[in-house]
């Protein structure tokens, strides 16, 4: 959008110190500042709604504040002093050390500290038509000020021991260590109102705070962990490894803050067997497998403890009322995932051809979901370990170099993933949530429904037999297979799944002397999508606003019309029906990135006191081929980025 801007400043420092062969110290420090200025011209979607017969100027050449149907003129809004800006400053400091007791016995330690501060300023002029129905001048104009703070630190220490038994690749490795992390973030927002002039834009010029009280949030979480890992390789043929970790987090219940996780794995290097060596064209052929448990802590920090909110409007006899926000659950434990992986890693013809293949199975248990509570408790739900889901999938990656010469090389690669997830268990709270999601009629896309045995990415809608040419009404198919003109959310069934059959990337790289060209594509096939553009921007339009031409040319108007969209009077305003008419197969290929680089020769840059100089020109998402026609970039114009960079090593 016009007048939109992003400015990013960064400074990175890297220092290293080595004391003989015993001690190595490294320091990395960075500072980054980001300044964002959002466009005064608002959302691009607003401009799309403007009727082409409206003029933004009146007969005197002045900007109109309102257009037809009382639509706000975005050009008038842009002429005011309203603004929206953001500023973020981040400092990241990392110090690592390694001390070698012996060549095969050493200890590593790493500590990091990250601090970030940000402000968000949003000012709406008192002359804005957002306040056209406000008569009190002390209520016109609004300034929203948000301050964000973040402070994170971590420390990790690991002892490492490596023992070689012979010269044939029999090796034992042991790693033992621990770590601690703390994350502390907060946000505070104040809203002021009552600005008496378009030119008085400072927060201090407000007449008062708005009717809402200042609000904010705080997230504080700590975690600790101790771990050990061992690996044994015999004759560079057989590999066995295992790990154990005890993790603790403040995010879980008092009785289950700690949880153990372990894994085992094995591998077999077939390429080191004589019968494979004699083939001469096999560089690597490794069979591998692993099984173990992992945990997740990506949850709210206060989900297991009692949390109350003061009720400022409820003051009695000098006491302030409080209402529960979160009910405690001291037995809330970790969400765990069992993972099984079996794979093959291979390389052939002097690494000219490489093939990897993996099969995995993941079973997630003790999923954190909401459990319904009686109204007398003051809270509607409490977190508990109840849900479960299972995922299976295969992954592959193939890459190679068809042509390799002294000055030229050509590399091609392709990778892909096929996966399927099934819900194994849900709570009554999710079942109630399904009923709530089913009842939603003011959203163009149906909400997710959770069913045991179903997919978490399934699309639920009522099956459609199309638009009746005689009446212009939609013919729905009920669960029992009968036909009806009446839409009923109870007839929703699975009509598609957004999870693709296969997705991945393919690329090709060319190198000629000091020039490099890399072209990367992405693809997705076999998935489905609920086309919200057709549902919202073509069928269920507001006739007062500008619309897609198909809203007129492909809509039912008279008996006998064979069209895909309802009569305008039958759409029901902003009441959406979720119909299988809008479900489409989504197959896409797009150019995700292209990069052209030149590496300056050493003979040229050495005289400049430079070790390395590389110039890169890149672009992303230059084109996309899709079986689905849907809008992109309506809230903000869709961008195709082009960048140029210099990498200099002194």
N, C-alpha and C positions, 0 to 999 in steps of 0.2 A: 504494500500500500504506500501511497505517497507520504513523504515525511516520516516514514518508519525507519528506524536506525538501530544498529547494533555495533557497539565499539568494544573490542576486547583487547586488553593490554596484559602482557605476561612477561615474567622474568624468571628464569630458571638458573640455578647455580648447582654445580656438581664438583665436589672436592674429594680427592682420594689420597690417603697416606699409607705408606708401607714401611714397616720397620723390619729390615732384613727379611727373613722368611717366616717370622713368628706372628706378626700383628698386621692386620689390614683394617683400616678405618675408611668409611665412605660417608659423605654427607650430601644429601640432596635437599635443596630448599627451593620453593617456588612461591611466587605471588601472582595472583590473577585478579584483574578487576574487569567487571562487565557492566557496561552502561547500556540500558535499553530505553528507547523512546518509541512508544507505541503511536501509531498514526492517529492524527486528529480526525481522520475521515471515517473512523469506525470500522465496522465489519463490512466486508465486501458483499455479504448476503443482503445487507440493507439496500445497497444500490441495485441489486438484482430485482428487488420488489418494486422499484420505482416505475410508474406508468410512463410510457414514452410520450404521451400527449401532455404531460405536465412540464411546465417551465419552472426552473428553480428561481427565476427572477420575475418581478412584477413589472407593470407597465412603466415604472420609473427607473428600472434597472437595479432595484434593490432586491436583496435576497429574501425570498419568502420563508417564513419560519415553518409554515404548514403547507402541505400540498393537498391533493384530492383525498377524500376519505380521512381527513385529519392525520395523514401520514407526515411524520417529522422529516423535514428537508435536511438530509445529511450534509449538504453543502453549506447550509446556514450554521449547523452545529460546528462544522470545521472552522468557521470564521470567528468563533468565540475563543476565549482564553483557556478553555478546558485542556487538560493534559493528563497523560498517564506515563509515568517513568519508573524505572527500577534500577537499582545499583547494588551490586554484590561484590564483596572483597573476600578473597580466600587466600589463606596462607597455609602451606603444607611443608612440614619439616620432618625429615626421616634420617635417622642415624643408625648405621649398621657397623658391626665389628665382627672380625673373625680372628681367633687366636689358635695357632697350631701348636699343640703340645708335641706332636709327632706328625710325620707326613700322613699317617693314617688315623690320627686322633685329633680332632679339633672341635671347637665350640663356636657357635654363631649366635649373635644377639642383634635384635633390631627393635628400635623404638620409633614411634611416629606420633606426631601431633598435628591436628588439623583444626583450624579456627576459621569461621566464616561469619560475616555480618552482612545483612542486606536490608534495604529499605524499599518499600513500594509506595509511591505517591500517586493517588488518583484524585483529580479535581474536576468537578462538573460545575460549569458557570451557572450563576443564578438566572441568566437569560436563556438557558437551555429549555427547550420545549418538554423536557422530562418533568418540569415543574409547571406546566401550563394549567393544571387544575389546582395548584397551590395558591391560595390568596394571601397567606401570611408571609411577608417579606423575610421574617426571621427563620422561615423554613426553606427558603430557596437557596440553592447552591449546596454543594456537599464536597467535603474533603475527607478522603479515606487514607489514613496513614498506618502502614504496617511495618513493624520492625522484626526481623528474624535474626536469631543467633544460633550458632552451632559450634560445639567444642567436642572433639573426639580425640581419644588417645588410645594407643595400644602398645604392648610390649611382648616380645616373644624371644625365647632363648631355646636353643637346640644343641644337644651334644651329639656328635657324629663319630662313629668308629667303623673303620673298614679293614677287613683282614683278608689277605689273599693266601690261599693254601698252596697254590702251585702256579705254574706258568700257562696252564691250559684253560684258564677261565673259571676256576673254582673260587668263589668269592662270597664273603658274608658281610652284610652291611647292617648296622644298628643305629637308629635315631631315637633319641629320647628328649622330650622337651615339654614346655608349657607356655601358655600365653594368657594375657588378660586384656580386656577391652572395656572401654566406657564410652557411651554415646549420650550426649546431652544437647538437646535442641529445644528452642522455645520460640514462640511467635506471639506478638501483641498487636492488636488492632484498635484504633480509635477513630471514630467518625464524628466530624464537626459539621455544623450546618449554620445557615444564616449569614451569607456573604452579600453585602449590600451593593457591590459593584462588580462588574465583569473584570475590572483591573485589579481588584484586591484578591490575590490568589494565594497568599500565604496562610498557613494553618492558623496563625495567631489572629487573623482578621475575622475569624468566625464569631458569631454572636453567642453560640452555645454548642454544647454537644448535642448530637441527635437524640431521638427518643430511645435508641438502643444504647445499652451500657457498653463500655469498652470490654473487649473479650480477647481471649488468647488461649494458648495451649502450651504444654510442656511435656516433653518425652525424655525420660531418663532411664537408661538401661545399662546394666553391666553384665559381663560374662567372663568366665574363666574356663580354662581347659588344660588337661594334662594328657600327653599322648606318647605312644611308643610305636615304632615301625621297624620291621626286620625283613631282610631279603637275603635269600640264599640261592646262588647260581652254581650248578655243578657242571664242570667241563664246558661251560658256555652252551649247554644243551637244555638242561632242565632248570626252571626258575620257580621258586616258591616264595611268596611274601605274605605278610600279615600285618595288621595294625590294630591298635586298641586305643580308644580315646574316651576320657571321662570329661563331660562338658557340663557346665552349670550356667544358668541364666536367671536373672531376676524377673523374667517375663512369665515364669510359671509358678504354680502353687507352692506354698510353704513346704508341703510334704514331698514334692517332686521337682525340686529345682535342678537336681543333677540326673544325668542319664548316661549310660554307657553305650558306646557305638564301636563296632568292630567290623573287620573285613578280612577276607583271605583271597589269595589269587595264585594262579599257577600258569606257567608258560612252557612251551616246548619248541626249541629252535630246530626245526627239521632241516634247515639249510646247512647245519653243521654235521649232519649224518653223511657218511661216505657215499651212499647211494644217490643222494641229492647233489653232493658236490660234483660227482662224475658227470652230471648233466651239463654243467658248464654255463648255463644261462640263468640259474636261480641265484640271486644275490641274498634274498631273505625270504624265509617261509616260516612264520611263527604262529603257532596255535596258542590261544590265551583264553583265560576265563577268570571271573572273579565273582564273589558273592559277599554281601555285607549290608550293614545298616548305616543310614545317615539320618540326621535330624535337621529341623528347620526352626529358625528363630525370627522369621519375618512376620511378626505379629505386634499387636499393641503392647506397650510396656506395662500397662496397668490392667490387663485383662483378667488377672486372677485375684486382685485385691479390692477391698471395698473402696469405692470412690464416690464422693458426694459433691453436690453442687449447691452453693448457698443460694437461697431464694430471697433476693433483695426486697422483693415486693411483699414478703411475708415476715414482717417484724412485729413481735408481740412481747410486751413487757420487757423491752430492752434486749430480747433474744432474737437471733436471726435464724429463720428456718432453713433446712437443708433437705434436699431430695436425692435419693440414690441414683447414680449414673451407671455404676457397675457393681454387680453383686459378687461377693467373694467365692472362690472355689479353690480351697487349699490343696485339693487333689489333682488340679489341672496339671497334666504332664506333657512331655514333648510329643510332637507329631513326628512319627518315624516312617522311614521308607526302606523297605527291603529291595535291594538291587541285585539282579543277576545279569551278568554280561558274558557272552561268548563271542569270540571274534578271531579273525585271521588278519595278519599283517604280512604283506608280500611285496617283493621287488624283483624285477627280472631284467635281463639284458643290459647289465651295467647300469642299473637304476634308470633305464630308459622307459620302463613301464612299472607302475606301482599300483597295487590294488589292496584296499582295506575293506573288510566287511565285519559288521557287528550285529548281533541280536541281543536285545535287552528286554527284561521284564522288571517292572517296578510295582510294588504293592505298598501303598501308603495307608498306614493304620493310625488310629487315634487322632484322626483329623479334627481340628478345632472348629466346631460349629456351634450355632446358637441353640439353646434349649429353652423352650417356652416356660415362663413363670406365671403364677397367678397374679392378677392385678393388685392384690393386697400387698405384694412384696415391694411395690413402688418401681420396679424395673420389669421390662417385658421379657427379657432373655438373660441367660447367663452362659458363659463359655464353658464347654465341656468337650471331652474326647469321645467322639461317637462315630464320625463318618469314616468311610474307607473307599478307596478307588484303586483300580489296577490298570496299568499301562503296558502295552507290548509294542515293540517296534523293531525295524531293521534299518540300518544305516550303511551306506556304501560310499566309497570315494575311489576314483580312478584318475590318475594323472600320469603324464608321460611326455617324452621329448621325441617327436617323430623325426626332427632334423636337428643335428648338432654338428657345426663345423667350427673352424678356428674363429671366424668373425660373426657367425650367425647361429642363433638357436631359436627353436619354436617349441613352446610348451602348451599343452592342452590339458584341461582337467574338468571333471564333473563329479558332483556329490549329490546325494539325495537321502531323504528320510521318509519312511512310511510308519505311521504310528496309529494306535487305537487305544482309547481310554474308556473304561466302563466304571460307572458308579456302583459300588458294592453295598453301601449302607448310608442312609440319611436319617435325620432326626425328624420328630414331629414338627419342630419349628420350621424346618425347610419345607415340609409338606404344607404347612400353613402359608409359608412364603410363596409356594407355588400357586395357591388360591389367590393371593394378593396380586401376583404377577399376571395371572390369567385375566383378572378383572380390569387391568390397566387398558384404557381405551384412548388415551390422549398422547400416545407415543407411536410413531410410525413403524418401528421395528419391535417384534414380539420379544418380551423378556425371556431370560433363560429359565427353564423348568428343570428340576432335579428329580429324576426317577431312578429307582434301584434297577440295575440292569441296563440302564440307558447311558448315553454319552453326555458329558457335561457341555459339549459344543453342539448338541442337536438343536434344530430349528423346529419349534412347535407352532403349527398353524392349522386352520380349518381347510380341508381339501376343497378345491373349487373345480366345477365343471365348465367354468367360463361365464360370459355374459349372455343372458337370454336375448336373442335377436328380436323377439316379439315385445318384451316388456322393458328391456334395458336393465333388468335386475340381475344380480349375481346368483348363480345356482350353486349352492353348497352341498357337499357330500357329508352326511352324518356318519358317526362311527359305525352304525349298523349297515351302511351302504346306501341308504335311502337319500333322495334328493329333497331339498327344501330351499325356499327363499329366505329363511330366517337364520341369521347368524347367531351361533351359540358357542361360547368359549369352551363349553364342556365337550365339544366335538373336535378340539385340537388334538392332533396326532403328530408324529414325527414326519416331516416332509422334506428334510434335508439335514446336512451337517456341515458346519463351517470348517471342520478339520479336513484338510486336503488328503487325497489318496497318496500323493507324493509331492514333496517340495524340496528345493535345493538350489544349487548354483552350478553354472558352468562358465569356464573362462578360457581365454587364450592369451599367451604372452609371446612377444617377439623381442629379440635382442639382436642388434646389429652394431658391432663395435661398441661405441659409447652411448648408443641410443636404445631406449626401452619403450615399448608400447604394450600396455595391459588393458584388456577388455573383459569386463565381468558382467555376466547376466545372472538373473534370478528367475526362478520359475515356480509355479504351483499349479497342480492339475488334480481334478477329481473332487474338489470341494464344492460347497454350495454357499450362496449368499442371499440374504433377504434384501432385495434392491429397494432401499429407502427412497432413492430418487424417484422411482416410478410411483411408490406409494404416497409420498409426501409432496413432490413437486409437479406431478402430472395428474394423478387422480384426485387426491384430497386437497385441492387448492382453495385459497381464499380468492373468489372472483374479483375482489376489489384491487388486487395487486397484479403486477406483471407476472406472467407465467410462461412455462415451456409451451411451444407451439403445439406439441402433441396433446396438450390438455384440451385443445379444440378440435384438431384434425382426427384424433383417434378415439374420441369419446362418442358414446351412443347418443343419437339425437332423434331418431325416428325408427319405427318398426322396420325390421329387415336389415338393420345395420349390423355387420359382422366386425366388431371392434373389441379391443382388449380392455377398455376402461368404461366405468359406470357413467350413467347419466349424472350430470352435475347435481341435480336435486336429490339424488340417492346416496351421495357420499356422506351426508350427515355432518357437514362442517368439519370440526376438528376431532370428531369421533372416528378413530381408525378401526378398521376390521383387519385382522391378521389372516391373510388368505394365501394359499399356495400359489396363486397367480403371480406373486412377486418373488418367488423363489427361483433362482437361476443357477445353472452350473457355472462355476468360476474357474476358468483356465487362463493363466496369465504368463507372459514372458516379458521381462523388462530389462533394459540396460541399466544396471545398478551403478556402474562406474566405468570410466575410461581415463587412463593416465598415460601421458607422454612425458618421458624424462630424458635428460641428457647429463651424463657424468663427464665433467671436464677432465681432460687427461692430466696425469701427474706432471708431465713435462712442461705443461703450461702454468699450473697453479703453484708449483714449488717455488718459483721465483717471486710469488706474491706472499709467501709465508703462510700458505694454506695447505693443510693436509688433504682435505676433500671438499669439493664443491659440486653440488647437484642441483639442477633446475628441474622442477616438475610442474606440469600443467595438467589439471584434472577437471573432470565434470561428472555429475551424477544425475541419474534418472532422466536421460535425454529422450527416451521414447518408451512406450508401453503398448503391448498388444494384449487385448483382453476380450473374452467372450461376453463381458458384461459392460453395458453402458451406464455409468453412474457418475454423478458430479463429484469432482474433487476441487478443493481450493475455493469453496464458496464463502467461508468465514474469513479466509486469508488467501490471496491469490497463490495458486500452486507454483512453486519455484523450482527451477532447474539450476543448481548451483555450479558455478565455474570458479576455480581457484588456481592460484599460482604460488609456488613456494620455492625458497632457496634454503638448502641445507649446507651449512658451512662448518667444517671441523678445523680448528686452529691447531 
